[in-house]
Amino acid sequence: ASAAAGLGGWFTGRRPADPAARLVGRWNATLWQGERTQLVIETAPQGLRLTTEPIAIGERADWADYRRFWHERFGTPLEAVRYRGAGTLRADPGEAPQLTFVIQVHTVPEGSEPIDGGSLSATLAADGPRLDGTLWLNGAQAQQPVTLQRE
């Protein structure tokens, strides 16, 4: 109920007392290589956490080598992954809220260990319910722009 009240304040122009309340919920995300998915940001005991819906990779050329490796090693196809992360919120007075997440990439269905890691950093846009930032993946040793738009 407090998250809903906080979001209601955000959309009406009144700032909620808890900056995290403006960020929790579902977001339409554009992530790595333009992949589109739903992403959920939730409060957690140590800060924030995020989880994406499964992302289909079975037909993506940028995943072909890893899918082949996976099939050779485990004898099963790898068709989807999911991002999970634990993060923090920096909300200095007079500044746009900034999120920083340590990201893990998991297979779907999930195995015991993540297959990649990295970080996601984003800042709440001044013009509305949008987060803009970057996603760094360790396996690629590169970053790409990300956008999260409130669902």
JONORBEL-V498770 format. One record per residue. N is the residue number from 1. RES is the residue in one small letter. D_LAST is the distance of its C-alpha to the last C-alpha in Angstrom with 2 decimals. Layout:
n/res/d_last
N/RES/D_LAST
N/RES/D_LAST
//
This chain:
n/res/d_last
1/a/18.16
2/s/18.60
3/a/15.06
4/a/13.89
5/a/16.69
6/g/15.82
7/l/12.27
8/g/14.01
9/g/16.48
10/w/14.17
11/f/12.72
12/t/16.35
13/g/17.83
14/r/19.64
15/r/19.30
16/p/19.10
17/a/22.08
18/d/20.27
19/p/18.30
20/a/16.62
21/a/15.11
22/r/12.97
23/l/11.55
24/v/11.34
25/g/8.46
26/r/5.83
27/w/4.95
28/n/5.63
29/a/9.24
30/t/12.38
31/l/15.27
32/w/18.97
33/q/20.62
34/g/17.43
35/e/16.15
36/r/12.58
37/t/10.98
38/q/8.41
39/l/9.42
40/v/10.00
41/i/11.86
42/e/14.49
43/t/17.68
44/a/20.83
45/p/24.51
46/q/25.02
47/g/21.84
48/l/18.37
49/r/17.43
50/l/14.81
51/t/14.69
52/t/13.27
53/e/13.53
54/p/16.87
55/i/17.28
56/a/20.03
57/i/22.88
58/g/25.74
59/e/26.15
60/r/25.26
61/a/28.34
62/d/27.26
63/w/27.40
64/a/30.64
65/d/33.08
66/y/31.23
67/r/30.76
68/r/34.51
69/f/35.40
70/w/33.38
71/h/35.11
72/e/38.50
73/r/38.06
74/f/36.56
75/g/37.43
76/t/33.96
77/p/31.30
78/l/28.18
79/e/25.31
80/a/22.14
81/v/21.15
82/r/18.58
83/y/18.00
84/r/18.69
85/g/19.42
86/a/20.91
87/g/20.47
88/t/21.36
89/l/20.08
90/r/22.40
91/a/22.05
92/d/25.31
93/p/26.11
94/g/25.48
95/e/23.42
96/a/19.75
97/p/18.48
98/q/19.00
99/l/17.89
100/t/20.29
101/f/19.98
102/v/22.78
103/i/21.36
104/q/23.02
105/v/22.56
106/h/23.53
107/t/24.74
108/v/23.33
109/p/25.01
110/e/25.45
111/g/28.86
112/s/30.44
113/e/29.96
114/p/27.20
115/i/28.10
116/d/26.87
117/g/25.62
118/g/24.52
119/s/22.30
120/l/18.98
121/s/19.15
122/a/16.58
123/t/16.82
124/l/14.49
125/a/14.93
126/a/17.13
127/d/15.57
128/g/12.15
129/p/8.98
130/r/9.71
131/l/11.89
132/d/14.75
133/g/17.44
134/t/19.46
135/l/19.86
136/w/23.52
137/l/24.83
138/n/28.37
139/g/29.40
140/a/28.72
141/q/30.01
142/a/27.53
143/q/24.28
144/q/21.64
145/p/18.95
146/v/15.34
147/t/12.15
148/l/8.87
149/q/6.21
150/r/3.81
151/e/0.00
//
